[in-house]
Structure formats: structure tokens, C-alpha cells
Amino acid sequence: MSYTFRHLLPFSLALLLGACGGAEAKTPTGAGSVAWVTGYIVGYERNLLPPADLNWSDLTEAVVGRVVPNADGSLNTTFDIDAVNGPIWARSVVQQAHAHSVKALLMLGGAGEHGGFVGAASAARRAAFVRNILKLVDDYGFDGIDLDWEPIQPGEEVALRALAVSLKAQRPGLLLTIPVNFVNANFPTQEARAAVAALASVADRLNIMSYGMAGVYPGWKSWHSSALAGDSSSTPTSVDSSVQAFLKAGVPAAKLGLGTGFYGLCYQGVSGPGQSAAGMKIVADDGDMSYVNVLAQYLTPAAKKWDSAASVPYLASATPLGPKGCTYLSYEDPQSVALKGSYARAKGLGGTVIWTLGQGHVASNAAGKRDPLLDAVRAAF
């Protein structure tokens, strides 16, 4: 399971080149602070990050993943572990969060669970679905729910909104967040459409999944996992273009968050961003390309580069790097995170969400220094 759903329809080269290109955006600096630094902690990464080891002071919320909706409105509560140990682990995370004055949110759904969400949130099953969700919230002590409906297909906003309204009606103080996909800057209203933006009227937050924003599609060149700016018609994604699209669609800035990925993308067949080759492919991303693995297995001074237009680092090497043989590797570092924080504050955005905390946890470091990228996020935001 991956939180990022790369729901990008294949586009023809003619369409891509005929659409408007993304102008390079300047990286602003700003003062003040944002409202949330929220991190996902997931059951299948439990061995990467024991809850007691996390630097909790860096977070405002932890999203505990995940519970899966079944089409009949019931819930699968294995937390991607098993029926016994999953709930035990999830309860321990909630307890640790509360012990550190951090709110705990339930991650409901995720990539691959679209059918279950559609069935459970239907008019016929919604009431039972809401009862089951709220019973679990009460049993575990969750402070909110992350409604991870992926993808939100056109027309499904009605059912998702009705679900959110029902939850809020019965638990007005429940924190409701909804992740939304990044945009293709050539066709921004495919994702940042008015019906999706309107969900902000009932949800407390819409968080853009602005990571993993690259792919090998017709007309696309190699690009960064989470470029802040610098998008073009052939590299049509960036944090800025996604934020601008959702703001234009009507999401209040204070309810909009951007995403910070603690993983990167490993390319073969190209040696940097903005390139195209017949053999170009992405061979690894979420999980294998965790920040921990990038530091330990791929990063060398000779390979490290900086893209000033996109405001992100990358690795490039004629000799394939690491166990996955990357010739171009896109990732985040403290410098790029700092620029994203400045951007978010200047735009008046609500905060940032991190996928996933475990992928940035360096267990071999001394206590208090095991979450270097998370520490950078806190300092930036």
C-alpha cells in the first residue's frame, strides 16, 4: 500500500505540448508559522520506527495507518500487520501521541481501497459505516480521521462530502482531513476541480500529496519527486502549481497543506531532470527509496547536485548508484524542506503532511537525533 496514488492519465505528446506550460515560480521567504506538521506512521513500517523512539515534539498530529473500509461498511483493523498485533500496535501509537500532547488521527483507506470506500459511503450503507468508524474512534481514542479516498473520481465528491457531514454531525469536534492529489499543470482542473475544493467547507484540511510527482508517461521528461517550482509542459508538476490550482479552485489557504515526502524516486536511463530517453524508467520509489536508504546507500558528494529552478537536490552519476542502480535519484533534504517551509508561510498555508515518518527515522543515530529530516521540517514550518 502506498499513500501516494499517482492518478495521472496518459496524455499524448501533442496535448502536452499544446497546453500551457508552467512558468518558473520564485521561491518566496516569509515569516510566521503554520498550523500543522502532521506525519503518517504506518503498521507495515513498525520495525522502522518504534513509537517510543519518535521525536514527538516535532509533530502536531500523527496519522496512524491504516484501517480499510469494506464495501459493506465494516472495517478491516489489521493495520497492515494482523488482526491481533495490528490493534495492539495502533493503540500504542495513540497512547504515545497523547503522552506527548500530539493528536492521533485514524488513517481510513489509502491507495487500492477505492472500491471499498465507494461501497461503504453509499446512501444505503453510510449510516452503518459512520457508526463503525465512530465506534473505532472511541475505542482507540483517536482525535480525528484522515479520509483517504483515493482517487476521488468526478462525481464521488457528493458521497465523500455526505460522509464527512455525517461524521461531523455526530462528532463536531472531530478533526477531519482529506488528502488530495497533486495536479498536472497542463490540466490543473482534472484534480483541482470545484467539487473537490468544495470539500473544504466541511473538512478541516485538504492536504496535497505533493510527492512522487513524476512518471514515465507519453511526452513527459524525467522530473523530481517533489519540485517546489520550475514545472513545464513536459515536466508538469510542482508544489507551487498544485497549490496555486487549489487556491484558484476556492480552497482557503489556511485549510490547505502541502506534502513532504520522506522518500524519493530512482531513475535509470537518464542522468538528471528534464531528460528523455527510450530506456528511461523509474525502478524504485516509496519504501526502497526512503530518506534513510538514500543517505546510507546512494548519497555521495560527487553525485549530489542542486536544481535551482525546482529548489530540490538530486543525485546524478554515470556509474549506477546503490542496490537499485540509479543514474538519477530525486529526493528531499533539509535545504529543500526549508524552502518549502518558507513558501508555505509566505502563502499563508495551513501546514504540511509527511509520508512517512518511518522512512526518515535513522535508528542508528543517538537518541534525540534519529529524525533529522523531521527536525528540519519542524524548523522550516
C-alpha positions, 0 to 999 in steps of 0.5 A: 500500500502506498499513500501516494496514488499517482492518478495521472492519465496518459496524455499524448505528446501533442496535448502536452505540448499544446497546453500551457506550460508552467512558468518558473515560480520564485521561491518566496521567504516569509515569516510566521508559522503554520498550523500543522506538521502532521506525519503518517506512521504506518503498521507495515513500517513498525520495525522502522520506527518504534513509537517510543523512539519518535521525536514527538515534539516535532509533530502536531498530529500523527496519522496512524495507518491504516484501517480499510473500509469494506464495501459493506461498511465494516472495517478491516483493523489489521493495520497492515500487520494482523488482526491481533498485533495490528490493534495492539500496535495502533493503540500504542501509537495513540497512547504515545501521541497523547503522552506527548500532547500530539493528536492521533488521527485514524488513517481510513483507506489509502491507495487500492481501497477505492472500491471499498470506500465507494461501497461503504459511503453509499446512501444505503450503507453510510449510516452503518459505516459512520457508526463503525468508524465512530465506534473505532474512534472511541475505542482507540481514542483517536482525535480525528480521521484522515479520509483517504479516498483515493482517487476521488473520481468526478462525481464521488465528491457528493458521497465523500462530502455526505460522509464527512457531514455525517461524521461531523454531525455526530462528532463536531469536534472531530478533526477531519482531513482529506488528502488530495492529489497533486495536479498536472499543470497542463490540466490543473482542473482534472484534480483541482476541480470545484467539487473537490475544493468544495470539500473544504467547507466541511473538512478541516484540511485538504492536504496535497500529496505533493510527492512522487510527482513524476512518471514515465508517461507519453511526452513527459521528461524525467522530473523530481519527486517533489519540485517546489517550482520550475514545472513545464509542459513536459515536466508538469508538476510542482508544489507551487502549481498544485497549490496555486490550482487549489487556491484558484479552485476556492480552497482557503489557504489556511485549510490547505497543506502541502506534502513532504515526502520522506522518500524519493524516486530512482531513475535509470536511463537518464542522468538528471531532470528534464531528460528523455530517453527510450530506456528511461524508467523509474525502478524504485520509489516509496519504501526502497527509496526512503530518506534513510536508504538514500543517505546510507546507500546512494548519497555521495558528494560527487553525485549530489547536485542542486536544481535551482529552478525546482529548489530540490537536490538530486543525485546524478552519476554515470556509474549506477548508484546503490542496490537499485542502480540509479543514474538519477535519484530525486529526493528531499533534504533539509535545504529543500524542506526549508524552502518549502517551509518558507513558501508555505508561510509566505502563502499563508498555508495551513501546514504540511503532511509527511509520508512517512515518518518511518522512512526518515527515522535513522535508528542508528543515530543517538537518541534525540537525533534519529529524525533529522529530516523531521527536525528540519521540517519542524524548523522550516514550518 
